[in-house]
Amino acid sequence: MRLLTIILFLLAPALAQGQAFWLGARGGVLFNNAPSGIATDYFKNVKGGTGWIAGATASVEIKHWLQLGIGFDRVERNFSYGSPLRFRSEAGVYNMSYEVNSRVVSGYVFANYRHTMGRNFLYAGLQAGDFQAMSEDVRATRSTRPDSSFLAGGTGTRPGAFVGAQLGYNYHLGGSWGIQAEVAARYRPDAAMYVLTEQPTGDITPVARGTSFAYYPITLAITYRLNTARHKPIDIPKAEQPADEPDTAEDE
């Protein structure tokens, strides 16, 4: 999370000038979670599966059209791939297929341009952050025995930075509450992962290979706008005009 800490430090002066704060809790689904860019000698028939995302955000209005914030997500990705290698056993020639369930936590910062429509608003923006793999479970199946699925082990995707963009709409429910729908795209350009492959001896070993991947969250969130006393307009009474003093020279 070093990258996130640096960015937050740089944003701190701007956040202090905010007009109002926003808090949000969200959840949704992910699409197209498959890695790419791995040589076909270890990787084939890559298929992305749906996953899920849940998290929270905190942001501040710098201007009525600009919103800066931070977010933290718990992400679960699913994808599958097959080994191009073929092996021979007493049951005949076979190859292996693998299903991956990856659990991730990510922190990020974002900036949104807002177009207000009364108390509702459309927004579009950019985000950047750290992708931290928590754990991965990989299940393997032999092509000659589709019912022989077994846990092949746990592997990890190397942590690193990601970038993304988002588009959404916030609908005012009443009071300070709102509901927010968002679609986003995130991309990891350098996501070196471990590909499992079976050796001629029958042992399954992880082989490190460079890869990249993109995934597309679609989320719904409940939002709350927080006005603090520091951000509320304060009515300052006008100073009273002093009464005119009598002209002593004329009185004499």
LUMBAVEX-762221 format. One record per residue (C-alpha): residue number from 1; chain; x, y, z. Coordinates in Angstrom, 1 decimal. Example, Ala and Ser with C-alpha at 12.3 -4.5 7.8 and 13.67 -1.06 7.14 Angstrom:
2
+-----+---+--------+--------+--------+
:   k : c :   east :  north :     up :
+-----+---+--------+--------+--------+
:   1 : A :   12.3 :   -4.5 :    7.8 :
:   2 : A :   13.7 :   -1.1 :    7.1 :
+-----+---+--------+--------+--------+
END
This chain:
252
+-----+---+--------+--------+--------+
:   k : c :   east :  north :     up :
+-----+---+--------+--------+--------+
:   1 : A :    0.0 :    0.0 :    0.0 :
:   2 : A :    3.0 :    2.3 :   -0.3 :
:   3 : A :    1.7 :    3.9 :   -3.5 :
:   4 : A :   -1.7 :    4.7 :   -1.8 :
:   5 : A :    0.0 :    6.3 :    1.2 :
:   6 : A :    2.1 :    8.6 :   -1.1 :
:   7 : A :   -1.0 :    9.7 :   -3.1 :
:   8 : A :   -3.0 :   10.4 :    0.1 :
:   9 : A :   -0.2 :   12.5 :    1.5 :
:  10 : A :   -0.2 :   14.6 :   -1.7 :
:  11 : A :   -4.0 :   15.0 :   -1.6 :
:  12 : A :   -4.3 :   16.0 :    2.0 :
:  13 : A :   -4.1 :   19.8 :    1.4 :
:  14 : A :   -6.9 :   19.6 :   -1.1 :
:  15 : A :   -9.1 :   17.4 :    1.1 :
:  16 : A :   -8.8 :   20.0 :    3.9 :
:  17 : A :  -10.5 :   22.6 :    1.6 :
:  18 : A :  -13.5 :   20.4 :    0.9 :
:  19 : A :  -17.1 :   21.6 :    1.0 :
:  20 : A :  -18.8 :   18.4 :    2.1 :
:  21 : A :  -17.9 :   14.8 :    2.8 :
:  22 : A :  -19.4 :   11.6 :    1.2 :
:  23 : A :  -19.4 :    8.1 :    2.7 :
:  24 : A :  -20.4 :    5.0 :    0.8 :
:  25 : A :  -20.8 :    1.2 :    1.2 :
:  26 : A :  -21.1 :   -0.8 :   -2.0 :
:  27 : A :  -21.2 :   -4.3 :   -3.5 :
:  28 : A :  -21.5 :   -5.9 :   -7.0 :
:  29 : A :  -20.2 :   -8.3 :   -9.5 :
:  30 : A :  -17.0 :   -8.6 :  -11.7 :
:  31 : A :  -16.7 :   -9.7 :  -15.3 :
:  32 : A :  -13.9 :  -10.9 :  -17.6 :
:  33 : A :  -11.3 :  -11.7 :  -14.9 :
:  34 : A :   -9.0 :  -13.8 :  -17.1 :
:  35 : A :   -5.2 :  -13.0 :  -17.2 :
:  36 : A :   -3.6 :  -12.5 :  -20.6 :
:  37 : A :   -0.1 :  -12.3 :  -22.2 :
:  38 : A :    1.2 :  -15.7 :  -21.0 :
:  39 : A :    3.0 :  -17.9 :  -23.5 :
:  40 : A :    0.8 :  -20.6 :  -25.0 :
:  41 : A :    3.3 :  -23.3 :  -24.0 :
:  42 : A :    1.9 :  -23.1 :  -20.5 :
:  43 : A :   -1.5 :  -21.5 :  -20.9 :
:  44 : A :   -4.5 :  -22.1 :  -23.3 :
:  45 : A :   -8.3 :  -21.8 :  -23.5 :
:  46 : A :   -8.3 :  -18.9 :  -21.0 :
:  47 : A :  -11.8 :  -18.1 :  -19.7 :
:  48 : A :  -12.9 :  -15.5 :  -17.4 :
:  49 : A :  -15.7 :  -16.0 :  -14.9 :
:  50 : A :  -17.9 :  -13.7 :  -12.8 :
:  51 : A :  -16.7 :  -12.7 :   -9.4 :
:  52 : A :  -17.9 :  -10.3 :   -6.7 :
:  53 : A :  -16.7 :   -7.1 :   -5.0 :
:  54 : A :  -17.6 :   -5.3 :   -1.8 :
:  55 : A :  -16.1 :   -2.2 :   -0.2 :
:  56 : A :  -16.4 :    1.3 :    1.1 :
:  57 : A :  -15.5 :    4.8 :   -0.1 :
:  58 : A :  -14.9 :    8.2 :    1.5 :
:  59 : A :  -14.7 :   11.3 :   -0.5 :
:  60 : A :  -14.9 :   15.1 :   -0.4 :
:  61 : A :  -16.3 :   17.8 :   -2.7 :
:  62 : A :  -13.5 :   20.2 :   -3.5 :
:  63 : A :  -15.9 :   22.1 :   -5.9 :
:  64 : A :  -19.4 :   21.3 :   -6.9 :
:  65 : A :  -18.0 :   19.7 :  -10.0 :
:  66 : A :  -14.9 :   17.9 :   -8.5 :
:  67 : A :  -14.9 :   15.0 :   -6.0 :
:  68 : A :  -11.7 :   13.3 :   -4.6 :
:  69 : A :  -11.7 :   10.2 :   -2.5 :
:  70 : A :  -10.3 :    6.9 :   -1.3 :
:  71 : A :  -11.7 :    3.4 :   -1.4 :
:  72 : A :  -11.1 :   -0.1 :   -0.2 :
:  73 : A :  -12.4 :   -3.3 :   -1.8 :
:  74 : A :  -12.6 :   -7.0 :   -1.1 :
:  75 : A :  -12.5 :   -8.7 :   -4.5 :
:  76 : A :  -13.0 :  -12.3 :   -5.5 :
:  77 : A :  -11.9 :  -13.3 :   -9.1 :
:  78 : A :  -12.6 :  -16.5 :  -10.9 :
:  79 : A :  -11.0 :  -17.8 :  -14.1 :
:  80 : A :   -9.9 :  -21.1 :  -15.7 :
:  81 : A :   -7.2 :  -22.3 :  -18.1 :
:  82 : A :   -5.9 :  -25.5 :  -19.6 :
:  83 : A :   -2.4 :  -26.9 :  -20.0 :
:  84 : A :   -1.3 :  -27.5 :  -23.6 :
:  85 : A :    1.0 :  -30.3 :  -22.4 :
:  86 : A :   -0.2 :  -33.9 :  -22.8 :
:  87 : A :    0.6 :  -36.8 :  -20.5 :
:  88 : A :    0.4 :  -40.6 :  -20.8 :
:  89 : A :   -0.8 :  -42.9 :  -18.0 :
:  90 : A :   -2.3 :  -46.3 :  -17.7 :
:  91 : A :   -5.7 :  -44.8 :  -18.6 :
:  92 : A :   -4.3 :  -43.2 :  -21.8 :
:  93 : A :   -3.2 :  -39.7 :  -22.8 :
:  94 : A :   -4.6 :  -36.8 :  -20.9 :
:  95 : A :   -4.1 :  -33.1 :  -20.2 :
:  96 : A :   -5.0 :  -30.9 :  -17.2 :
:  97 : A :   -7.5 :  -28.0 :  -16.8 :
:  98 : A :   -7.4 :  -25.6 :  -13.8 :
:  99 : A :  -10.0 :  -23.4 :  -12.1 :
: 100 : A :   -8.7 :  -20.5 :  -10.0 :
: 101 : A :  -10.5 :  -18.7 :   -7.2 :
: 102 : A :   -8.5 :  -15.6 :   -6.2 :
: 103 : A :   -9.2 :  -13.5 :   -3.1 :
: 104 : A :   -7.9 :   -9.9 :   -3.2 :
: 105 : A :   -8.0 :   -6.7 :   -1.2 :
: 106 : A :   -7.3 :   -3.4 :   -2.9 :
: 107 : A :   -7.0 :    0.2 :   -1.9 :
: 108 : A :   -7.2 :    3.1 :   -4.3 :
: 109 : A :   -7.7 :    6.8 :   -4.8 :
: 110 : A :  -10.1 :    8.4 :   -7.3 :
: 111 : A :  -11.1 :   11.7 :   -8.8 :
: 112 : A :  -14.6 :   12.4 :  -10.3 :
: 113 : A :  -15.9 :   15.1 :  -12.5 :
: 114 : A :  -19.6 :   15.7 :  -11.6 :
: 115 : A :  -22.5 :   17.0 :  -13.6 :
: 116 : A :  -25.2 :   18.0 :  -11.2 :
: 117 : A :  -28.9 :   17.8 :  -12.0 :
: 118 : A :  -30.7 :   19.2 :   -9.0 :
: 119 : A :  -29.7 :   17.0 :   -6.1 :
: 120 : A :  -28.7 :   14.1 :   -8.4 :
: 121 : A :  -25.5 :   14.0 :  -10.4 :
: 122 : A :  -23.7 :   12.1 :  -13.1 :
: 123 : A :  -20.0 :   11.5 :  -12.7 :
: 124 : A :  -17.0 :   10.2 :  -14.6 :
: 125 : A :  -13.4 :    9.8 :  -13.3 :
: 126 : A :  -10.1 :    8.0 :  -12.9 :
: 127 : A :   -8.7 :    5.8 :  -10.2 :
: 128 : A :   -5.3 :    4.3 :   -9.2 :
: 129 : A :   -4.2 :    2.0 :   -6.4 :
: 130 : A :   -2.6 :   -1.2 :   -5.1 :
: 131 : A :   -3.8 :   -4.7 :   -5.8 :
: 132 : A :   -2.9 :   -7.1 :   -2.9 :
: 133 : A :   -3.5 :  -10.8 :   -3.4 :
: 134 : A :   -4.6 :  -12.5 :   -0.2 :
: 135 : A :   -4.8 :  -16.1 :   -1.5 :
: 136 : A :   -5.6 :  -18.3 :   -4.4 :
: 137 : A :   -7.1 :  -21.8 :   -4.6 :
: 138 : A :   -6.5 :  -23.8 :   -7.7 :
: 139 : A :   -8.5 :  -26.9 :   -8.5 :
: 140 : A :   -7.2 :  -29.3 :  -11.2 :
: 141 : A :   -9.1 :  -31.9 :  -13.4 :
: 142 : A :   -7.8 :  -34.6 :  -15.7 :
: 143 : A :   -9.4 :  -34.7 :  -19.1 :
: 144 : A :   -9.8 :  -38.5 :  -18.9 :
: 145 : A :  -11.6 :  -38.2 :  -15.5 :
: 146 : A :  -13.9 :  -35.2 :  -15.4 :
: 147 : A :  -15.1 :  -36.3 :  -11.9 :
: 148 : A :  -11.6 :  -36.3 :  -10.5 :
: 149 : A :  -11.3 :  -32.7 :   -9.5 :
: 150 : A :   -8.8 :  -32.1 :   -6.7 :
: 151 : A :   -7.2 :  -29.1 :   -5.0 :
: 152 : A :   -3.9 :  -28.5 :   -6.7 :
: 153 : A :   -2.6 :  -26.0 :   -4.2 :
: 154 : A :   -2.5 :  -22.3 :   -3.5 :
: 155 : A :   -0.6 :  -19.8 :   -5.5 :
: 156 : A :   -0.4 :  -16.0 :   -5.4 :
: 157 : A :   -0.5 :  -13.2 :   -7.9 :
: 158 : A :    2.3 :  -10.6 :   -7.2 :
: 159 : A :    1.0 :   -7.4 :   -5.6 :
: 160 : A :    1.2 :   -4.2 :   -7.6 :
: 161 : A :   -0.4 :   -1.1 :   -9.0 :
: 162 : A :   -3.5 :   -0.9 :  -11.1 :
: 163 : A :   -5.3 :    2.0 :  -13.0 :
: 164 : A :   -8.9 :    2.4 :  -13.9 :
: 165 : A :  -11.8 :    4.6 :  -14.8 :
: 166 : A :  -15.4 :    4.8 :  -13.6 :
: 167 : A :  -18.8 :    6.2 :  -14.7 :
: 168 : A :  -21.8 :    6.4 :  -12.5 :
: 169 : A :  -25.0 :    8.1 :  -11.3 :
: 170 : A :  -26.0 :    9.2 :   -7.8 :
: 171 : A :  -29.8 :    9.5 :   -7.1 :
: 172 : A :  -30.9 :   11.5 :   -4.1 :
: 173 : A :  -33.2 :    9.4 :   -1.9 :
: 174 : A :  -34.0 :   12.1 :    0.7 :
: 175 : A :  -32.2 :   14.0 :    3.4 :
: 176 : A :  -28.5 :   13.2 :    3.1 :
: 177 : A :  -28.9 :    9.7 :    1.6 :
: 178 : A :  -28.5 :    8.6 :   -1.9 :
: 179 : A :  -28.1 :    5.4 :   -4.0 :
: 180 : A :  -25.3 :    5.2 :   -6.6 :
: 181 : A :  -24.8 :    2.9 :   -9.6 :
: 182 : A :  -21.4 :    2.6 :  -11.1 :
: 183 : A :  -19.6 :    0.7 :  -13.9 :
: 184 : A :  -15.8 :    0.6 :  -13.9 :
: 185 : A :  -12.8 :   -0.9 :  -15.6 :
: 186 : A :   -9.5 :   -1.8 :  -13.9 :
: 187 : A :   -6.2 :   -2.9 :  -15.5 :
: 188 : A :   -3.1 :   -4.4 :  -14.1 :
: 189 : A :   -0.3 :   -4.1 :  -16.6 :
: 190 : A :    2.2 :   -6.1 :  -14.6 :
: 191 : A :    0.6 :   -9.0 :  -12.7 :
: 192 : A :    3.2 :  -11.8 :  -12.8 :
: 193 : A :    1.3 :  -15.0 :  -11.7 :
: 194 : A :    2.2 :  -18.6 :  -11.1 :
: 195 : A :    0.9 :  -21.0 :  -13.7 :
: 196 : A :    0.5 :  -24.6 :  -12.6 :
: 197 : A :    1.8 :  -27.2 :  -15.0 :
: 198 : A :    2.3 :  -31.0 :  -14.7 :
: 199 : A :    5.7 :  -32.5 :  -15.1 :
: 200 : A :    6.4 :  -35.9 :  -16.8 :
: 201 : A :    6.8 :  -37.4 :  -13.4 :
: 202 : A :    3.2 :  -36.4 :  -12.6 :
: 203 : A :    4.1 :  -33.7 :  -10.1 :
: 204 : A :    2.3 :  -30.3 :  -10.5 :
: 205 : A :    4.7 :  -27.4 :  -10.1 :
: 206 : A :    4.1 :  -23.6 :  -10.2 :
: 207 : A :    5.9 :  -21.7 :  -13.0 :
: 208 : A :    6.2 :  -17.9 :  -12.7 :
: 209 : A :    5.0 :  -16.1 :  -15.8 :
: 210 : A :    4.4 :  -12.4 :  -16.6 :
: 211 : A :    0.8 :  -11.5 :  -17.3 :
: 212 : A :   -1.7 :   -8.7 :  -17.2 :
: 213 : A :   -5.4 :   -8.6 :  -16.7 :
: 214 : A :   -8.4 :   -6.4 :  -16.7 :
: 215 : A :  -11.7 :   -6.7 :  -14.8 :
: 216 : A :  -15.0 :   -4.8 :  -14.9 :
: 217 : A :  -16.9 :   -4.1 :  -11.6 :
: 218 : A :  -20.6 :   -3.2 :  -11.7 :
: 219 : A :  -21.7 :   -1.9 :   -8.3 :
: 220 : A :  -24.6 :   -0.4 :   -6.3 :
: 221 : A :  -23.8 :    1.8 :   -3.3 :
: 222 : A :  -25.6 :    3.6 :   -0.5 :
: 223 : A :  -24.1 :    7.0 :    0.0 :
: 224 : A :  -24.4 :    9.6 :    2.7 :
: 225 : A :  -23.5 :   13.3 :    2.4 :
: 226 : A :  -22.0 :   14.8 :    5.6 :
: 227 : A :  -22.1 :   18.5 :    6.2 :
: 228 : A :  -19.9 :   19.6 :    9.0 :
: 229 : A :  -20.2 :   23.0 :   10.9 :
: 230 : A :  -17.0 :   24.0 :    9.2 :
: 231 : A :  -18.6 :   23.6 :    5.8 :
: 232 : A :  -22.0 :   25.1 :    6.5 :
: 233 : A :  -22.6 :   28.8 :    5.6 :
: 234 : A :  -22.7 :   31.0 :    8.7 :
: 235 : A :  -24.9 :   34.1 :    8.7 :
: 236 : A :  -22.9 :   37.1 :   10.0 :
: 237 : A :  -25.1 :   39.9 :   11.3 :
: 238 : A :  -24.5 :   43.3 :    9.8 :
: 239 : A :  -22.7 :   45.8 :   12.0 :
: 240 : A :  -24.9 :   48.5 :   13.5 :
: 241 : A :  -24.3 :   52.1 :   12.3 :
: 242 : A :  -23.4 :   54.5 :   15.2 :
: 243 : A :  -25.8 :   57.3 :   15.9 :
: 244 : A :  -25.0 :   60.7 :   14.6 :
: 245 : A :  -23.4 :   63.0 :   17.2 :
: 246 : A :  -24.8 :   66.5 :   17.6 :
: 247 : A :  -22.9 :   69.3 :   16.0 :
: 248 : A :  -21.6 :   71.3 :   19.0 :
: 249 : A :  -20.5 :   74.3 :   16.9 :
: 250 : A :  -24.0 :   74.9 :   15.6 :
: 251 : A :  -25.5 :   74.4 :   19.1 :
: 252 : A :  -23.3 :   77.3 :   20.4 :
+-----+---+--------+--------+--------+
END
